[in-house]
Amino acid sequence: MLTIQNYKKVESLEEAYELNQKKANRIVGGMMWMRMGDNRMNTAIDMSGLGLDKIEESDEEFKIVKKMSKLNYKIFVANIILTSLFILKFSAQLLWSILKFIGRKR
């Protein structure tokens, strides 16, 4: 049985991304496979109103194509880059702390 506590039709990719950071939330679409098992989710994230037109596949990646202005695209990419840099910085700090801890043990 599929149990959904909340349903949210998002208005932007950024909103979908933020909601999807919690493991109990899921982006939904189609729903055929989800109905077959025992699934519970806090928030079902509906992206159907975002104008995502198609999925393009290449040997290296899948791209979800959305009609958006160049400015919105640049802002979206900049947010992804900033998030990646934050994660990289945090990982480096964590690694440095681990190496310092190991060094003290010797």
C-alpha contacts under 8 A as a table, 3 or more apart, distances in Angstrom:
res1	aa1	res2	aa2	distance
1	M	35	R	6.22
1	M	36	M	7.17
1	M	37	G	6.17
1	M	38	D	4.87
1	M	39	N	6.35
2	L	34	M	6.82
2	L	35	R	5.53
2	L	37	G	7.16
2	L	38	D	5.94
2	L	39	N	4.83
2	L	40	R	5.93
3	T	39	N	6.21
3	T	40	R	4.67
3	T	41	M	6.34
4	I	7	Y	7.21
4	I	40	R	6.03
4	I	41	M	5.15
4	I	42	N	6.00
4	I	43	T	6.46
4	I	44	A	6.53
5	Q	41	M	6.53
5	Q	42	N	5.01
5	Q	43	T	6.05
5	Q	44	A	7.90
6	N	42	N	5.93
6	N	43	T	4.46
6	N	44	A	6.17
7	Y	43	T	5.46
7	Y	44	A	4.81
7	Y	45	I	6.36
7	Y	46	D	7.48
8	K	43	T	6.81
8	K	44	A	6.17
8	K	45	I	5.21
8	K	46	D	6.01
9	K	45	I	6.11
9	K	46	D	4.54
9	K	47	M	6.20
9	K	48	S	7.52
9	K	49	G	7.30
10	V	13	L	7.62
10	V	15	E	6.15
10	V	16	A	6.00
10	V	45	I	6.83
10	V	46	D	6.16
10	V	47	M	5.85
10	V	49	G	7.36
10	V	50	L	7.67
11	E	15	E	6.80
11	E	16	A	7.98
11	E	47	M	7.74
11	E	49	G	6.98
11	E	50	L	6.48
12	S	15	E	5.24
12	S	16	A	6.44
12	S	50	L	6.39
13	L	16	A	5.00
13	L	17	Y	6.04
13	L	47	M	7.90
13	L	50	L	7.45
14	E	17	Y	5.02
14	E	18	E	6.21
14	E	76	F	7.64
15	E	18	E	5.16
15	E	19	L	6.20
16	A	19	L	5.23
16	A	20	N	5.99
16	A	27	I	7.79
16	A	45	I	6.71
16	A	47	M	7.24
17	Y	20	N	5.11
17	Y	21	Q	6.55
18	E	21	Q	5.53
19	L	22	K	6.47
19	L	25	N	6.77
19	L	43	T	8.00
19	L	45	I	7.47
20	N	23	K	7.10
20	N	25	N	5.63
20	N	26	R	6.10
20	N	27	I	6.97
20	N	45	I	7.64
21	Q	25	N	7.56
22	K	25	N	5.53
23	K	26	R	7.43
24	A	40	R	7.80
24	A	41	M	5.17
24	A	42	N	5.20
24	A	43	T	7.05
25	N	41	M	5.63
25	N	42	N	5.27
25	N	43	T	4.66
25	N	44	A	6.06
25	N	45	I	7.16
26	R	41	M	6.80
26	R	42	N	7.98
26	R	43	T	6.46
26	R	44	A	5.33
26	R	45	I	5.83
27	I	44	A	5.96
27	I	45	I	4.46
27	I	46	D	6.20
27	I	47	M	7.41
28	V	31	M	6.52
28	V	44	A	6.03
28	V	45	I	5.79
28	V	46	D	5.84
28	V	47	M	7.82
29	G	46	D	7.15
31	M	34	M	5.16
31	M	35	R	6.26
32	M	35	R	5.65
32	M	36	M	7.05
33	W	36	M	5.39
33	W	37	G	7.41
34	M	37	G	5.99
34	M	38	D	7.95
34	M	39	N	6.66
35	R	38	D	7.58
35	R	39	N	7.54
41	M	44	A	6.73
46	D	49	G	7.71
47	M	50	L	5.68
48	S	51	G	6.99
48	S	52	L	7.43
49	G	52	L	7.94
50	L	66	K	7.67
51	G	66	K	5.89
51	G	67	K	6.59
52	L	64	I	6.73
52	L	65	V	5.74
52	L	66	K	4.36
52	L	67	K	7.02
53	D	64	I	7.57
53	D	65	V	5.70
53	D	66	K	5.61
53	D	67	K	7.32
54	K	64	I	6.00
54	K	65	V	5.40
54	K	66	K	7.50
55	I	62	F	6.68
55	I	63	K	5.52
55	I	64	I	4.56
55	I	65	V	5.99
56	E	62	F	5.64
56	E	63	K	5.00
56	E	64	I	6.42
56	E	65	V	7.14
57	E	61	E	6.09
57	E	62	F	4.53
57	E	63	K	6.40
58	S	61	E	5.39
58	S	62	F	6.33
68	M	72	N	6.30
68	M	73	Y	6.44
69	S	72	N	5.28
69	S	73	Y	6.25
70	K	73	Y	5.02
70	K	74	K	6.12
71	L	74	K	5.12
71	L	75	I	6.22
72	N	75	I	5.09
72	N	76	F	6.08
73	Y	76	F	5.06
73	Y	77	V	6.15
74	K	77	V	5.16
74	K	78	A	5.99
75	I	78	A	5.02
75	I	79	N	6.17
76	F	79	N	5.17
76	F	80	I	6.42
77	V	80	I	5.08
77	V	81	I	6.18
78	A	81	I	5.05
78	A	82	L	6.06
79	N	82	L	5.08
79	N	83	T	6.06
80	I	83	T	5.12
80	I	84	S	6.11
81	I	84	S	5.03
81	I	85	L	6.12
82	L	85	L	5.04
82	L	86	F	6.16
83	T	86	F	5.09
83	T	87	I	6.27
84	S	87	I	5.12
84	S	88	L	6.10
85	L	88	L	4.95
85	L	89	K	6.04
86	F	89	K	5.10
86	F	90	F	6.13
87	I	90	F	5.10
87	I	91	S	6.06
88	L	91	S	5.06
88	L	92	A	6.14
89	K	92	A	5.12
89	K	93	Q	6.21
90	F	93	Q	5.12
90	F	94	L	6.14
91	S	94	L	5.06
91	S	95	L	6.08
92	A	95	L	5.07
92	A	96	W	6.06
93	Q	96	W	5.06
93	Q	97	S	6.19
94	L	97	S	5.11
94	L	98	I	6.26
95	L	98	I	5.08
95	L	99	L	6.17
96	W	99	L	5.12
96	W	100	K	6.16
97	S	100	K	5.13
97	S	101	F	6.13
98	I	101	F	5.03
98	I	102	I	6.16
99	L	102	I	5.09
99	L	103	G	6.06
100	K	103	G	4.99
100	K	104	R	6.33
101	F	104	R	5.25
101	F	105	K	6.55
102	I	105	K	5.19
102	I	106	R	6.90
103	G	106	R	5.62
